[in-house]
Amino acid sequence: MVDDADPKGNPIGTDLVFEDDSVRVWRIDLAPGEQAGWHTHHLDYTSIVVEGDVVERPNGDGSVDRIEVTPGQIMRWNQGTLRHALRNIGTKRFRNVIVEVKGRRTGA
């Protein structure tokens, strides 16, 4: 059985780009209309927008957030739901980088 916190069974981004004993770094890269799968944030994280204009975040509770984004924008884990997907509903490619801090759990 795969642990939900295991990146293979619960990918936080579209690509895992780095991992060591302290952090795990993901990238999300979505063309307009593409969606990143459902995932649960078990670790404290910070995300940084690289490119994009607007995304939707379907949440585990059934709500959907529309989020206007700008390059350089930073979001912390406690600013959203812990279980969600992400859909690029904008006209530009959406790219961000997510840094998870190992040893700092979110309570999910």
Backbone hydrogen bonds in HBPLUS format (Angstrom, degrees):
<---DONOR---> <-ACCEPTOR-->    atom                        ^
c    i                          cat <-CA-CA->   ^        H-A-AA   ^      H-
h    n   atom  resd res      DA  || num        DHA   H-A  angle D-A-AA Bond
n    s   type  num  typ     dist DA aas  dist angle  dist       angle   num
A0006-ASP N   A0003-ASP O   2.88 MM   3  5.19 155.3  1.94 111.5 119.8     1
A0009-GLY N   A0006-ASP O   3.09 MM   3  5.61 132.3  2.33 113.8 124.9     2
A0010-ASN N   A0006-ASP O   3.02 MM   4  6.01 128.1  2.30 150.0 164.7     3
A0014-THR N   A0027-ARG O   2.83 MM  13  5.97 131.6  2.07 135.2 149.3     4
A0015-ASP N   A0027-ARG O   3.04 MM  12  5.21 147.4  2.15 153.8 155.5     5
A0027-ARG N   A0015-ASP O   2.84 MM  12  5.21 147.2  1.94 151.9 160.0     6
A0017-VAL N   A0025-VAL O   2.85 MM   8  5.70 149.0  1.95 150.4 160.4     7
A0018-PHE N   A0025-VAL O   3.33 MM   7  5.03 145.8  2.46 139.5 136.7     8
A0025-VAL N   A0018-PHE O   2.79 MM   7  5.03 172.1  1.79 150.4 151.9     9
A0020-ASP N   A0023-VAL O   3.06 MM   3  5.73 162.0  2.10 162.7 165.4    10
A0102-LYS N   A0022-SER O   2.82 MM  80  5.25 154.1  1.89 142.4 147.6    11
A0024-ARG N   A0100-GLU O   3.03 MM  76  5.09 149.1  2.13 136.7 142.7    12
A0100-GLU N   A0024-ARG O   2.81 MM  76  5.09 175.0  1.81 162.3 161.6    13
A0026-TRP N   A0098-ILE O   2.82 MM  72  5.00 164.5  1.84 151.1 156.3    14
A0098-ILE N   A0026-TRP O   2.95 MM  72  5.00 162.2  1.98 130.8 135.9    15
A0028-ILE N   A0096-ASN O   3.06 MM  68  5.34 160.6  2.10 139.5 143.6    16
A0096-ASN N   A0028-ILE O   2.99 MM  68  5.34 148.0  2.09 142.6 150.1    17
A0030-LEU N   A0094-PHE O   2.80 MM  64  5.12 166.7  1.82 155.3 160.0    18
A0094-PHE N   A0030-LEU O   2.80 MM  64  5.12 171.2  1.80 159.2 159.6    19
A0034-GLU N   A0031-ALA O   2.96 MM   3  5.49 167.1  1.97 142.0 144.9    20
A0033-GLY N   A0088-ASN O   2.74 MM  55  5.33 160.5  1.78 150.7 155.7    21
A0088-ASN N   A0034-GLU O   2.93 MM  54  5.71 168.3  1.95 175.6 177.8    22
A0036-ALA N   A0086-LEU O   2.71 MM  50  5.17 158.9  1.75 159.2 165.2    23
A0086-LEU N   A0036-ALA O   3.33 MM  50  5.17 165.8  2.35 135.6 136.1    24
A0039-HIS N   A0084-HIS O   2.99 MM  45  5.79 147.1  2.10 143.2 150.3    25
A0084-HIS N   A0039-HIS O   3.05 MM  45  5.79 153.5  2.13 163.6 168.0    26
A0041-HIS N   A0082-LEU O   2.79 MM  41  5.06 159.1  1.83 141.0 147.2    27
A0106-THR N   A0042-HIS O   2.88 MM  64  5.35 153.1  1.95 129.8 132.4    28
A0044-ASP N   A0104-ARG O   2.63 MM  60  5.41 164.0  1.65 168.2 165.0    29
A0101-VAL N   A0044-ASP O   2.84 MM  57  5.52 162.3  1.88 155.7 160.1    30
A0077-TRP N   A0045-TYR O   3.11 MM  32  5.29 133.6  2.33 162.8 153.5    31
A0046-THR N   A0099-VAL O   3.01 MM  53  5.39 146.9  2.13 137.5 147.2    32
A0099-VAL N   A0046-THR O   2.84 MM  53  5.39 169.0  1.86 160.7 162.8    33
A0047-SER N   A0075-MET O   2.89 MM  28  5.26 165.4  1.91 154.6 159.5    34
A0075-MET N   A0047-SER O   2.93 MM  28  5.26 156.3  1.99 147.1 153.1    35
A0048-ILE N   A0097-VAL O   2.79 MM  49  5.28 155.5  1.85 153.2 161.8    36
A0097-VAL N   A0048-ILE O   2.93 MM  49  5.28 153.5  2.00 144.3 152.5    37
A0049-VAL N   A0073-GLN O   2.90 MM  24  5.30 164.0  1.93 154.5 159.7    38
A0072-GLY N   A0049-VAL O   2.77 MM  23  5.32 176.1  1.77 147.1 145.9    39
A0050-VAL N   A0095-ARG O   2.76 MM  45  5.26 166.2  1.78 142.1 143.7    40
A0051-GLU N   A0095-ARG O   3.12 MM  44  4.99 158.1  2.17 138.4 136.3    41
A0095-ARG N   A0051-GLU O   2.91 MM  44  4.99 162.5  1.94 134.1 133.6    42
A0069-VAL N   A0053-ASP O   2.91 MM  16  4.99 155.4  1.97 117.4 125.5    43
A0055-VAL N   A0067-ILE O   2.94 MM  12  5.33 161.1  1.98 147.5 152.4    44
A0067-ILE N   A0055-VAL O   2.79 MM  12  5.33 175.5  1.79 164.0 165.5    45
A0056-GLU N   A0087-ARG O   2.79 MM  31  5.11 161.1  1.82 151.9 158.6    46
A0087-ARG N   A0056-GLU O   2.82 MM  31  5.11 165.5  1.84 156.8 159.9    47
A0057-ARG N   A0065-ASP O   2.71 MM   8  5.01 155.4  1.77 147.7 155.9    48
A0065-ASP N   A0057-ARG O   3.05 MM   8  5.01 166.6  2.07 126.5 128.3    49
A0085-ALA N   A0058-PRO O   3.01 MM  27  5.49 151.4  2.09 153.3 161.6    50
A0059-ASN N   A0063-SER O   2.82 MM   4  5.39 169.9  1.83 168.8 165.3    51
A0062-GLY N   A0059-ASN O   2.96 MM   3  5.49 163.5  1.98 122.5 124.7    52
A0060-GLY N   A0083-ARG O   2.86 MM  23  5.17 148.8  1.96 151.1 142.7    53
A0073-GLN N   A0070-THR O   3.00 MM   3  5.63 160.2  2.04 145.5 147.4    54
A0079-GLN N   A0076-ARG O   3.07 MM   3  5.67 160.1  2.11 124.6 126.4    55
A0104-ARG N   A0101-VAL O   3.37 MM   3  5.91 154.8  2.44 131.1 131.5    56
